Amino acid sequence: HGAHAGVQKQACIAFGIICNGNDASAPQRLQRAADAGALEAAVCAMGKHGAHVGVQEQACGAIRNICSGTDAAGLQRRQRASEAGALEAAVRAMGGHAAH
């Protein structure tokens, strides 16, 4: 359902919620999301639905949450997000939705 903005937005919301928190199991959830391709999926959703403010907002939040952590795995997730195009996607989102 990559073409359906509503599904993409809800998936990004789910990523953001699952990857929120700093409890003992948080690092495993963050890594599991990254290993499942959540970073790449969020960046892809941003690219396919650039005009949809909800997708842009929720995908940015999901990427932020998945990239959290100061351990080596967190640094690797940040690098992975960068390599997936998250920085460019965020800049496009900011430019395309400057009024929001």
C-alpha atoms as a printed R data frame, in Angstrom:
    type eleno elety resid chain resno      x      y      z
1   ATOM     1    CA   HIS     A     1  0.000  0.000  0.000
2   ATOM     2    CA   GLY     A     2  2.874  2.328 -0.759
3   ATOM     3    CA   ALA     A     3  0.624  4.509 -2.886
4   ATOM     4    CA   HIS     A     4 -1.851  5.109 -0.045
5   ATOM     5    CA   ALA     A     5 -0.760  8.123  2.028
6   ATOM     6    CA   GLY     A     6 -3.020  7.202  4.940
7   ATOM     7    CA   VAL     A     7 -1.428  3.781  5.329
8   ATOM     8    CA   GLN     A     8  2.061  5.288  5.124
9   ATOM     9    CA   LYS     A     9  1.198  7.905  7.738
10  ATOM    10    CA   GLN     A    10 -0.216  5.309 10.124
11  ATOM    11    CA   ALA     A    11  2.826  3.070  9.678
12  ATOM    12    CA   CYS     A    12  5.108  5.989 10.525
13  ATOM    13    CA   ILE     A    13  2.995  6.731 13.594
14  ATOM    14    CA   ALA     A    14  3.392  3.096 14.631
15  ATOM    15    CA   PHE     A    15  7.172  3.288 14.153
16  ATOM    16    CA   GLY     A    16  7.274  6.440 16.257
17  ATOM    17    CA   ILE     A    17  5.220  4.967 19.087
18  ATOM    18    CA   ILE     A    18  7.013  1.618 19.170
19  ATOM    19    CA   CYS     A    19 10.402  3.344 19.141
20  ATOM    20    CA   ASN     A    20  9.576  5.869 21.843
21  ATOM    21    CA   GLY     A    21 10.860  5.563 25.377
22  ATOM    22    CA   ASN     A    22 14.016  4.911 27.330
23  ATOM    23    CA   ASP     A    23 13.072  1.752 29.190
24  ATOM    24    CA   ALA     A    24 15.394 -1.251 29.347
25  ATOM    25    CA   SER     A    25 14.012 -2.832 26.168
26  ATOM    26    CA   ALA     A    26 14.080  0.376 24.102
27  ATOM    27    CA   PRO     A    27 17.472 -0.285 22.479
28  ATOM    28    CA   GLN     A    28 16.254 -3.648 21.195
29  ATOM    29    CA   ARG     A    29 13.078 -2.093 19.749
30  ATOM    30    CA   LEU     A    30 15.065  0.631 18.017
31  ATOM    31    CA   GLN     A    31 17.461 -1.859 16.490
32  ATOM    32    CA   ARG     A    32 14.666 -4.212 15.485
33  ATOM    33    CA   ALA     A    33 12.888 -1.356 13.699
34  ATOM    34    CA   ALA     A    34 16.074 -0.418 11.868
35  ATOM    35    CA   ASP     A    35 16.788 -4.039 10.963
36  ATOM    36    CA   ALA     A    36 13.238 -4.378  9.624
37  ATOM    37    CA   GLY     A    37 13.830 -1.451  7.252
38  ATOM    38    CA   ALA     A    38 11.770  1.160  9.089
39  ATOM    39    CA   LEU     A    39 14.235  3.970  8.339
40  ATOM    40    CA   GLU     A    40 14.226  3.240  4.624
41  ATOM    41    CA   ALA     A    41 10.435  2.806  4.633
42  ATOM    42    CA   ALA     A    42  9.931  6.184  6.292
43  ATOM    43    CA   VAL     A    43 12.261  7.912  3.815
44  ATOM    44    CA   CYS     A    44 10.472  6.173  0.936
45  ATOM    45    CA   ALA     A    45  7.082  7.307  2.255
46  ATOM    46    CA   MET     A    46  8.375 10.875  2.424
47  ATOM    47    CA   GLY     A    47  9.471 10.657 -1.200
48  ATOM    48    CA   LYS     A    48  6.220  9.178 -2.475
49  ATOM    49    CA   HIS     A    49  3.969 11.506 -0.496
50  ATOM    50    CA   GLY     A    50  5.828 14.804 -0.492
51  ATOM    51    CA   ALA     A    51  2.624 16.841 -0.625
52  ATOM    52    CA   HIS     A    52  1.055 15.062  2.366
53  ATOM    53    CA   VAL     A    53  1.969 17.002  5.490
54  ATOM    54    CA   GLY     A    54  0.897 14.181  7.808
55  ATOM    55    CA   VAL     A    55  3.221 11.666  6.164
56  ATOM    56    CA   GLN     A    56  6.097 14.142  6.295
57  ATOM    57    CA   GLU     A    57  5.492 14.983  9.942
58  ATOM    58    CA   GLN     A    58  5.075 11.416 11.140
59  ATOM    59    CA   ALA     A    59  7.982 10.060  9.088
60  ATOM    60    CA   CYS     A    60 10.305 12.704 10.523
61  ATOM    61    CA   GLY     A    61  9.183 11.744 14.016
62  ATOM    62    CA   ALA     A    62  9.697  8.056 13.324
63  ATOM    63    CA   ILE     A    63 13.196  8.657 11.958
64  ATOM    64    CA   ARG     A    64 14.018 10.822 14.984
65  ATOM    65    CA   ASN     A    65 12.915  8.118 17.405
66  ATOM    66    CA   ILE     A    66 14.632  5.247 15.593
67  ATOM    67    CA   CYS     A    67 17.885  7.243 15.435
68  ATOM    68    CA   SER     A    68 17.938  7.944 19.156
69  ATOM    69    CA   GLY     A    69 20.551  6.436 21.414
70  ATOM    70    CA   THR     A    70 24.147  7.326 22.146
71  ATOM    71    CA   ASP     A    71 25.564  3.825 21.992
72  ATOM    72    CA   ALA     A    72 27.370  2.400 18.964
73  ATOM    73    CA   ALA     A    73 24.126  0.974 17.580
74  ATOM    74    CA   GLY     A    74 22.468  4.406 17.798
75  ATOM    75    CA   LEU     A    75 25.342  5.954 15.884
76  ATOM    76    CA   GLN     A    76 25.036  3.223 13.252
77  ATOM    77    CA   ARG     A    77 21.282  3.876 12.927
78  ATOM    78    CA   ARG     A    78 22.013  7.562 12.353
79  ATOM    79    CA   GLN     A    79 24.491  6.670  9.650
80  ATOM    80    CA   ARG     A    80 21.990  4.267  8.104
81  ATOM    81    CA   ALA     A    81 19.326  6.995  8.072
82  ATOM    82    CA   SER     A    82 21.762  9.369  6.429
83  ATOM    83    CA   GLU     A    83 22.639  6.796  3.785
84  ATOM    84    CA   ALA     A    84 18.917  6.171  3.169
85  ATOM    85    CA   GLY     A    85 18.420  9.858  2.329
86  ATOM    86    CA   ALA     A    86 16.748 10.984  5.545
87  ATOM    87    CA   LEU     A    87 18.592 14.311  5.651
88  ATOM    88    CA   GLU     A    88 17.544 15.255  2.135
89  ATOM    89    CA   ALA     A    89 13.989 14.059  2.760
90  ATOM    90    CA   ALA     A    90 13.735 16.215  5.891
91  ATOM    91    CA   VAL     A    91 15.045 19.262  4.043
92  ATOM    92    CA   ARG     A    92 12.498 18.702  1.241
93  ATOM    93    CA   ALA     A    93  9.736 18.345  3.829
94  ATOM    94    CA   MET     A    94 10.735 21.599  5.485
95  ATOM    95    CA   GLY     A    95 10.828 23.434  2.173
96  ATOM    96    CA   GLY     A    96  7.598 21.943  0.900
97  ATOM    97    CA   HIS     A    97  5.668 22.657  4.089
98  ATOM    98    CA   ALA     A    98  7.169 25.908  5.303
99  ATOM    99    CA   ALA     A    99  3.711 27.179  6.283
100 ATOM   100    CA   HIS     A   100  3.140 24.313  8.750
